[in-house]
């Protein structure tokens, strides 16, 4: 795994270009994701030494536990962060001693296929990492159904996650699900509004909004809504959208024509558009970064995961209402809290029903900390020191020593 991390680093630029072409993401973002892949592989290369058990005193002998690999693990990954999210699953699965069948999204298989070749070059035994490209309804479904696959780790939509959970239940197959989100970016009146406004666009428009962690509900204390919008507008309007291989590009196109049509359905002729950014003319599934305000709390743009560059600004009166609004969703993946009041920050963080929160920041992912959601955003955790546990079975052994 260390050698594979080295191979990924050595091919950083070719892999980044391939990922930019694969998913339409800006080359700068693609480079950062490839760096993360190497970091994840290197981090989990040390995990086998941390797969420890416990010794438990029992009457008449000694009990102890060991962790064993599950066997064959199926990894089904999405198109929005193709290689990065694959590494989140691959690293701990291999470290725990499993063999892997990786099924990348049918729209973006290229970097996963290249990783398979690099793994062989790095010395990973043939058959340990197997990449199978194909549609989810055939290749993915077969993995979930197959009796020899011990576990499925899936990242994707909540609707598909439900289907996988139902099918996996037939064979009591272990499942980790990282699903949709509708995260809140909660901004109190005492926050550094300039910092919050500068960061907010990248909390939702990064990767063209195609991010399950996107903080697409911007909750702003009513007293400062107008001030915040005035600060936010120039940041949104200055986003550079264009050719993913241009190093100055900050936002690329959407993944497909069908997805652009879906995103556009949330911004119809009567949509309350406060302001928008610009998109290029010509080929590409472009959609402008868009801020909606005012919106009703039951609008589709507030309730549903858009998975595109559309944010809705919603006012709140006080701390209690901010918490109620943040929790008023079936999802619970990520979110942010902006305030200078440390006590308030921790109170709200404890009260918001979500798996990953940032205070005065919009960061969701760290290689060394757990990542995953509450409610219908899924179950199980990826990344961090305990991710390998989800790819093992615990065996208890009792050793009889006789009476004392």
PyMOL commands that set and color helices and strands:
alter all, ss='L'
color gray80, all
select helices_A, chain A and resi 2-10+12-23+27-45+47-50+82-95+110-121+136-145+158-169+193-204+206-209+222-237+257-264+300-303+319-327+342-351+387-391
alter helices_A, ss='H'
color red, helices_A
select strands_A, chain A and resi 55-58+61-69+72-76+99-103+129-131+149-155+174-178+184-187+217-221+273-276+290-292+310-316+331-332+335-338+358-359+374-375+378-379+392-400
alter strands_A, ss='S'
color yellow, strands_A
deselect
rebuild
show_as cartoon
